[in-house]
Amino acid sequence: MKLLFSILVSGLLLLSCSHSGSEGSPAVGYDMKQLVTASDAIIVGTVLRSTQTRNLARLVSDPTQEAKDILILGQDYDVRVDAVLKGPVMSSSLVTVSLAKWHGIPQQTPAADRDYIPFSIGQSYVLFLRALNDGTSAFGQSLEPFRFKIDGANATAESRWGRAADYFPSRAKETLLAQIRDVTR
């Protein structure tokens, strides 16, 4: 049964993982085992549309509340889930891509995230996701590369991490799915 999820893919999701880079660098996985292990959910889905934007910055004392002095603008997407490869993906889930960030005076224009890569509407992807734990059932990105674009029979890593293609070269879609299944066993 195909399920519809609003997926909020967070480009600046703070992850507690051992492979984070220098300041401003994404947290990365260097092999399939690291990507799968760091993910609460792995899905194959098709992006249907972009929806709203919202502030991803949260209060440390209460992650269900937005921070008032920091703005991390995120873009929500509706994604039809075609397959669940790992985890309990719930029907009310959200997954966010960071568009811009801002610190300080509210009248200041947010600085666009130069690493933002929008989803292509109508495109299918394999997505590696983590629960946001912000009081919603939302998911955000796991380690980079957290998404693989599906073009026919091929899968290609799309990532703000410049070395993603070195560690995850393009491969047949079925090869990628088999690699994920091998690790999840």
Residue pairs with C-beta under 8 A, 6 or more apart in sequence:
2 80
2 81
2 82
3 80
3 81
3 89
3 91
4 48
4 78
4 79
4 80
4 81
4 91
5 43
5 45
5 78
5 79
5 80
5 81
5 89
5 91
5 93
5 94
5 95
6 51
6 76
6 77
6 78
6 79
6 93
6 94
6 95
7 45
7 47
7 76
7 77
7 78
7 79
7 93
7 94
7 95
7 127
7 129
7 139
8 54
8 74
8 75
8 76
8 77
8 94
8 95
8 96
8 132
8 138
8 139
8 140
9 74
9 75
9 77
9 95
9 96
9 97
9 119
9 127
9 129
9 140
9 141
9 146
9 147
10 56
10 74
10 96
10 97
10 98
10 132
10 140
10 141
11 74
11 96
11 97
11 98
11 113
11 115
11 116
11 141
11 160
12 56
12 72
12 74
12 98
12 101
12 113
13 56
13 96
13 130
13 132
13 140
13 141
15 27
15 38
15 130
15 142
15 143
17 27
17 38
17 143
19 27
19 28
19 29
19 30
19 34
19 143
20 26
20 27
20 28
21 27
21 28
25 161
26 115
26 143
26 144
26 159
26 160
26 161
27 143
27 144
28 143
28 144
28 145
28 161
28 163
28 164
29 35
29 38
29 142
29 143
29 144
29 145
30 167
31 167
32 179
32 180
32 182
32 183
33 183
34 143
35 128
35 142
35 143
35 145
35 146
36 42
36 86
36 128
36 180
36 183
36 184
37 183
38 128
38 130
38 142
38 143
39 86
39 87
39 128
39 129
39 130
39 142
39 143
39 146
40 86
40 87
40 129
40 130
40 131
40 139
40 142
41 84
41 86
41 87
41 88
41 89
41 129
41 130
41 131
41 139
42 84
42 85
42 86
42 87
42 126
42 127
42 128
42 129
42 180
42 184
43 79
43 81
43 82
43 83
43 84
43 85
43 89
43 126
43 127
43 129
44 81
44 82
44 83
44 85
44 124
44 125
44 126
44 127
44 150
44 177
45 79
45 80
45 81
45 82
45 124
45 125
45 127
46 79
46 80
46 82
46 122
46 123
46 124
46 125
47 77
47 78
47 79
47 119
47 120
47 121
47 122
47 123
47 124
47 125
48 77
48 78
48 79
48 80
48 121
48 122
49 77
49 78
49 121
50 75
50 76
50 77
50 78
50 118
50 119
50 121
51 76
51 77
51 78
52 76
53 73
53 74
53 75
53 76
53 99
54 73
54 74
54 76
54 96
55 66
55 67
55 71
55 72
55 73
55 74
56 72
56 73
56 74
56 96
56 98
56 140
57 66
57 67
57 70
57 71
57 72
58 64
58 65
58 66
58 67
58 134
59 65
59 66
59 67
63 133
63 134
63 135
64 134
64 135
69 103
69 104
70 101
70 102
70 103
71 100
71 101
71 102
71 103
71 110
72 98
72 100
72 101
73 98
73 99
73 100
73 101
73 102
73 110
74 96
74 97
74 98
74 99
75 96
75 97
75 98
75 99
75 118
76 94
76 96
77 95
77 97
77 119
79 95
79 125
79 127
81 89
82 124
85 126
85 177
85 180
85 181
85 184
86 180
86 184
87 129
89 129
89 139
90 137
92 136
92 137
93 137
93 138
93 139
94 132
94 136
94 137
94 138
94 139
95 127
95 129
95 138
95 139
95 140
95 141
96 132
96 138
96 140
97 116
97 117
97 118
97 119
98 113
98 116
99 110
99 112
99 113
99 116
100 110
100 111
100 112
100 113
101 110
101 111
101 113
102 108
102 109
102 110
102 111
115 160
116 160
117 158
117 159
117 160
119 125
119 147
120 149
123 149
123 150
124 149
124 150
125 147
125 148
125 149
125 150
125 158
126 147
126 148
126 150
126 155
126 176
126 177
126 180
127 141
127 146
127 147
128 141
128 142
128 143
128 145
128 146
128 147
129 139
129 140
129 141
129 142
129 146
130 139
130 140
130 141
130 142
131 137
131 138
131 139
131 140
132 138
132 139
132 140
141 147
144 159
144 160
144 161
144 164
145 157
145 158
145 159
145 161
145 164
145 168
146 159
147 157
147 158
147 159
148 155
148 156
148 157
148 158
148 168
148 176
149 155
149 156
149 157
149 158
150 173
152 173
153 172
153 173
153 174
154 170
154 171
154 172
154 173
155 170
155 171
155 172
155 173
155 175
155 176
156 165
156 170
157 164
157 165
157 168
157 170
158 164
